[in-house]
């Protein structure tokens, strides 16, 4: 189902602060084929993981470009999704590839086609020298995209409001407000937030949305880090953008469908105009 926490502060007061701090989990079937984050062979400006599921190859859940475009998506929890709906991962990939549409215009276009997809929450952003912009649209909520207010801390998961989101956001907030942390230490602390397997039940909202799921699965989905026999959190991603246009992208991903085996990779680059 995925979860995203982020702090959006386009013009941080301190040189040690960040314009963006993003921490995200990808929850998926352990055996669903995918490619770990890397710069695309077909477009070396784009950095993301890629879905390799038949018929959905090339979709993504989270990515950023060297020119400052960023997109991230979470699924909206629905007990009986439409098996014939379009792949939501292309909403991320298409935005990253688009050289013409800004974040809000792109989401306005997506909103006219929202009925073609199962439930989703989509964030798009642009980080530029003169102005940073971040927008949100969910096809199970408002019909219009909204621009996120600067200097805000946000949480997004597979529902409008969940206990796991509230507790995880509190933990995230306590860490990102500590400007004494080095970059490496901040990444490690945020990975700790994303690895919290504590169940946050009961959650009436999630239980209502989970009509069609087993009780044990609904309970498993209440954690920030989801664990069940065949499905759960298989990728942690941290993205930091500082006041000097430096980007640090860290991904920790599960290997061989084994929750005890993980690989961590990191990418650093400077945003281009």
N, C-alpha and C positions, 0 to 999 in steps of 0.2 A: 504493500500500500504506500509506503514511503513517508518520510517526514522531513521537514525543512525548518531550520531556525536561521534567522538572519538579523544582522544589525546593519542598517542602511544609514550612513552618515556622510553625505556627499562632500561636506567641507568641515572635516574634524578640526576642533580647536587646537588640539595638540599634534605635534609632528609625529608623535609615537602612536597616534590613533589610526584607525583604518576607515576608509570610505565604505568598505564592505567586509563583513565577517559572515560567512555562510557555512553552516554545518548541516549535512543532509545524509539520510539513510535511504538506500534503495532496498525495498522488500520485494522478493520475487520467488518463484519456484526455483529451488536450488539447481535443477537440471536444465533450466531454460538457457539456451546457448546465447552468449553475449561476448563482446570484446571489451577488455579493460580499457580504461581511459588512455588515450594517446592522441597525438595530432593526426588528422586524417591523411591517408595517402592521396586522396583525391582533392584535398584542400588543406594545405599545411597551415592555414590560419586558424583552423577550428580544432579545439581540444575537447574531447568527450569520450565517454564509453558509447558503445553501439550495440543495439539489439541485433541478434543474428537468427531470431525465430523466423521460420519459413513464412513468407508473406509479409513480414514486418521488418525485413532486413534494412538497416540504415536508420531506424528510429533511435531516439535517445531519451534519457531521463534527466540529464543535466549536462550543460556544456557552456563553454566560453570561447570567444575568439580573440585574436591578438589585437583587434580593433575595438574591443570593449563591449561586444554584444554578449549577453548572458541569458540563458533560459533554463528553467527547471519546472518539472511537472510532478504532481502527485495524482494518484487515482482517487476518485470519490467512492467510498465504500457503498456498494450496492449488492444485495443478495443475489439478484438474478440479472446480470449484465447481458446485453445483446451480443451474441456470438458473431453477428454479421457487421458490427459497427467498425468504423475505420480505426486504424492503429493510432493511438494517442501519441506515441513516441515521435511521429513525424511532425507534430506541432512544435517540438523542440528543434529538430534538425532543420525544418524549413525556415524557421526564424534565423538560426545561425547562418544559414546559407544566403538569406535574402540581403541584398546590398542596398535596397531602395526604401523599404518600409521601416519607420522608427517603431519603438516598442509599443506605443499606444495605438498607432494606426494598424499595426499587425494584429493586435488583440481585437480591435474593432472588426477587422475582417474575419478573424476566428469566431467571434461572437455570432456572426451571421450563419456560420456553419456548425455551431455547437451541437445541434440536434443530430448530427451525423456520428457522434462519438458517445461512448459510455461516459460516465461522470468523471470530470477532471478539474484540477486547479492548476493554473498555468501562470508562471511569473516570467516576464521578459524585462530586460534592462539594457541600458547603454551607459557606459562609463567613458565620458569625454573630458577633454581639457577644460571646457567652459561650463559644462553642466552634466550631472549624472541624473538619470531618470530610471525609475523602476515602476512597473505596472503589473496589475493582477486581473485575471478574469477566471471565473469558475462557471461552468455551464449548468450547475445546479443551484446557482445563486442569482445575483443581479444580472440583468440582461446587458449591462454596460460595463466595460473595463473601468478600473479605478487606478489612479496614480497614488503610489504609496508616499506618505509624508516623510520628509527628510528627518534624520536623527531619530528614527524609530526602530524598535525591536519587534520582530514579527515571527509568528510560528504558523506553519501550514502542514496539515496532514491529510488524512482521508475523510475528514468531517469538518463541520463548521466550528465545533467546540468539543474538545475531549479532555479528560483528566490527564492523559499522557502528554498532551500538548501543553497544558498549564504547568505541570510539574517540570517537564523538560525545558520549557521556556524560562522558568524561574532559575533552574540550574545553569542554563546557557547565559542568562543575563548576569548572574553573579560572576561568571568567568570573563565575559567580554568587557565588563566595566572595570576590570583590573588591568590598568595600563602599565603595570610593572612587569607583566609577563613578556618574555622574549618571544619571538616568532615561533621557534621550535616548541617552547613550553606551552604556548597558546594552542598550537595544533594538538599536542598531546592531551591537554585538558579537554579540548572539544571532542576528541576521539573518545574520551571517557564518558562524556555526555551521551554520545551516540551508542555506546556499548551497554547502557543501563537496561538490564533485562527485568527490572521490577515490574510486576503486574500492577496496573492502576484500575482496579475493579472495586465495586461495580460502577459501570458507566452507562446510564440509561439511554443516552443518545446513541452511543455506539451499538448497544444491544438492539435498539430499534432499527438502526441501519443494517444490522447484521442478520436480518430476517433471511433465512436461506443458508446461513452458516451454522456449523455445529457450535454448541456452547463452548467447548474447549478452544475452538478456533477464535471465537469472539474474545475470549479471555486472553489468548496469546497475542492478539492484535492490540491489546491495551498497553503493551510495553513499548517504550521507545525503540529498543532493540528486540525485534520479534523472533521468537524461537518456536518452531513446531517441526514435526518429523521431516516434512518435504518442502516447507515454505518458510521464509523468514528474511531477516536482514542479511544481505550478502555483499553490500558495498557501503562503505563510509566515505564521504567526500568533504573536505574542508577547502574553501576558497577564501583567500585574503587578498584585498587590494588596498595598498597604502596610498598616502598622500602624494607620493612621487611616481605613481603609475606602475609600481612593481606588483606583479601578480604571483602568488604562491598557491599552487593547486596540488593538494595531497589526496591520494586515493588509497584506501585500504580495502582489498577485495578478497573474498573467499576463494579458495582453490579446491578443485575436485569435489565439489558438493560436500565438503568436510568442514564443519564449524570450528574445528581445531586448527585448520590450516589457512593462513592468511598471507598475503603479499602486499607490501606498501610501496607505492611509487610517488615521486614528487616532481613537479615541473615548476620552473621559475622563468618568467619572461616579463618584458616591459611593454605596456600598452603602446600601440602605434596610432598615429593620427590618420 
